[in-house]
Every structure is written in C-alpha cells, then in structure tokens.
Amino acid sequence: MNEETTPMTPLDQMVSGESLQLIKAAVPYLPQQGQRFLSLYAKFAEFRNTLALFSQPREMSAMSQPERQMLPPMELLDELARYSGGALRENVKNLQQTFSLALAMQEMSAQEMQGGENDERRMDE
C-alpha cells in the first residue's frame, strides 16, 4: 500500500477522536447497510463535536489557543499544500511559484525605484 496520505486538519483532529477514525477506517469492510449506518454515525458525531467545540466559552474551548496572526501568503500556501493531493497539490505548488516570482519582481522594481532616487540625489548635490 504505497498511497500518499494526507494529514488530518487541525479541525478534524479536534472533532474526530481516535474512536471515530477507527470507525471510519472500518467502513469499507462492512456490508453496504453497515457502511451507510457507520458513515452517517461518524459524520453526525463529528458534527455534534463541532457544535460543542464552538458553543463553549472562548477561554474554555479547545480553540482557545492564542489568536493566530494572519499567515503570510507563502506560509498559507504551504499549509494548504499539506492537506491537498494530486492535481490540487500541483495547482497549489504552481501558485506558490507564481507568487514567489511576483515577489521577486516586486523587490527588483523597488530596488530600481530606490536606485533612481539615489541617482537624482547625486545629481542635485
């Protein structure tokens, strides 16, 4: 079994404990009626856990870690790439490369502008 696995997102980790993961892992090995029942049960349990998680007072909830600052775009794309696979991951990687190129061009443009200002100062002196 050489499949590439995608890690669970932080939200999934908070609302889906080990027991629910075991239930979901067993689904493909059950008869169709059992698959339907366990799938619905697992999703309902996750939904219930999500509602409970966000209905707690902020300081008491599992999400009460210090407020995260907005991630810089490259870090956000890195984080998104972790949870994607196949063509979607390739698209995220292409977006990262495009963004890197745009940043490099922006820096070069800023340096050129700064260089032009320095040339004008020298001429004034």
N, C-alpha and C positions, 0 to 999 in steps of 0.2 A: 504494500500500500504506500505508494510514493506520491500522495496528494499533498499539495501545498495547503497548509491550514491557515486560517485567518483567526487572529486572536479575538477574544470577546472584547467588546467595547466596555468602557467603564460603567455605563448604564446597565448593560447586560450583566456585568459582574455583581452589581448591587441588587438587581431584581430577580436574578436567576441563580439560586444556590446550586451546590453540587447535586442535591437530590433531583432538582428539575433537569439538570444536564444529563443525569443518568436516565431519567425517563425519556427525554428526547432522543438519546442515543439508542434506546431500545425500540423506538417506533418502527424503523424499517423491518424489524424481525418479527413483527406481530401480524396476525391476520388483519384484513382491511378494517373490520369493525373495531378491533383493538387499536389500530393506528389512528383512526378517527377520534376515538374516545381520549386516548392519551395525548394526542396533539391538541385537542381542544382544552383538556385539563391543564396542560403545561402553559399554553398561551393565556388561559384565564388566570392561572396562578401568577404569572408574570405581570399581567395587567393589575391584579389585586395588589401585588407587591409594589408596583409603580405608584398606584394611588396612595398606598400607605406611606411610601417614601416621601412623597411631596405634600402630604397632608400634615406631616409633623412640623412643629415649630422649627424654623430655620436653624437655631442653635442646637437643636436636639437631633436633627436629621443626619443621615449618613452623608448627605451632600454638603454638610456644613464646614467643609474644608475651607481654608481662606479663599476669598474670591479670587478667581484667576483673572489675570490681566488678559487682554486680547492678545492672542498669539500673533507674532509676525507672520505675514503670508507664507513664507517658506516653511516655517515650523508647522503651520496649519496644514499645508500640503503634505508634509512628511507624515503628520498624524493621520491624515485621510488615506495616504498610501498604505499604511499599516493594516487598515481594515478593508482594503479592496483587493481584488484579484483579477487575473486575466486581462481582458481588454480595458477594463475600468482602471486598473493599476497603471497600464501603459499610458492611458489618457492623463492620469494624474502626473506621471513622470514627465510626459511631454509638456504639460502645463508648467511644471517646475522648471524645466529647461527654458521655456519661453520667458518665464518670469525672471530667471537668472540673467538671460540675455537683455531683457528690458532694463533691469537694474544696472547692468554693466554699461549699457548705452547712456543711461541717465547720469551715472557717475562720470563718464567721459565727457558728456555735454557740460556738466557742472564744472569740470576741470578746465575745459576750453573757455567757458564763460569767465572763470576766475583768472585764467591766463590773459584774456583780453583786457580785463580790468587792470591787471598789473602792467600791461603794455601801455595803457592810457595814462596811468600814474607816472610811469617813467617819462613819457613824452611831456607831461605837464611840468616836470621838475627841471 
